[in-house]
Amino acid sequence: MAAICHSPWMLVEAGAAKGCTITSWPSLKTDIQNAGGTWVDKEVVVSNGVVTSRNPDDIPAVFNREMFELFSEGANASGKTDRQAA
C-alpha cells in the first residue's frame, strides 16, 4: 500500500497504523501516535509493507521509487525491514 499527505488517516481508521512507522502531513502526527504508530518527518518511509510520504513535493524525491520497489516485491515486502529516506 502507498499513502501520501493526509491519506495515512485511512491507516489510522482501519487500525493498520499500530506498530508502523509512518510519515504524513504534520497535522496527522498525534492521530498516528494515538493509534499506536510512530510518526516521523521524512520524505518517505517504508514500514510493514506500506510506503508513506509527507506531501506531493516528496513524490519526485523517492516516493515513486520506493512505491514501485515495494509493489514489485509483492508478498515478500511485508518481511523487509523498515527504511526511511533522508
Secondary structure, 3 states (H helix, E strand, C coil): CEEECCCHHHHHHCCCCCCCEECCCHHHHHHHHHCCCEECCCCEEEECCEEEECCHHHHHHHHHHHHHHHHHHHHHHHHCCCEECC
